[in-house]
């Protein structure tokens, strides 16, 4: 069994990671917005911070709806860190 925390809150992620059982983090646009992260640069930095904490898979979802834009956005997200899963 693997344990993933579904949040974008850094304190919650740190706490879960400190337990030693965290296998990764799932995020989505709603969870990011809940943390008041606005703009591409802030979003990418936040995902990078999560990756630095857990050093494990971190999901990052695209928000584009057109196929070409989705691919471009996914490629950009994948470059944030080796642990990002799009």
N, C-alpha and C positions, 0 to 999 in steps of 0.2 A: 504494500500500500504506500502511496505517496501523499504527502500533505502539502497543499498549496493554499496560500492565504489570498483571499479575493479582496484586495484593497489597494489604494494608492497612498495611504497614510504612512509616512516614514516611521513614525513612532510605533504604530501597530506592527509594521514589518520588522523593526528592530527587536521588539518584544518577542514576536514569534520566532525570529531567528535565534534569539538567545536561548530558547528552549532546546535547540539542537535537533529538532525534528522537521524543520521546514525544508521542503524540496523545491520550492519555487513560489512565484507570485503571479497571479492573474490580475490584469487591470482591464479597464475598458474606458471609453470616453466619459461615461457618467461618473465613474469613480475618480477620474482625473479632475473633472469639473468640480466635484465635491470638495477637492483639496484646493480649489481656487487657482488652478494652474491654467494660465491663458497664453495662447500663442505657441507657435511651433518651437521656438528656441527654448522656452520655459518647459514645454512638454518633454523635449528631448533631454534636457538637463535632468529633469525629474526621473525619467526612465533610467538614465545613466546612474543616478544616485541609488536607485533601487537595486540595480545590477551590482553596484559596488558593495552594497550591504549583504546581499544574499549569495552572490557568485554562483547562481543557479538559474534555471529558466525563468524568464520574465516575459509575460505576454504583453504585446503592444498592438492594439487594433488600429487599422486604417479607418479614416472617416469619409474618404472619398467614395463616390458612388459610381463613377465611370471607370470602366476597366483599365484604361491606360493610366489614369490618375491613381488608381488603386495600386497598380504595379509600381509606379514611380514612388509613391508614398511608402509602400512596403520596403522597397530597396533602401530608401533613406532611413527608415526605422531600423532595418537590419544592420546598418552601419554604426548605430549608436554603441553597440557592445556585442561581444560574441555570445552573450547569454540571451539576447533578445530573440523571442519567438514571435513571428508575425502571423 
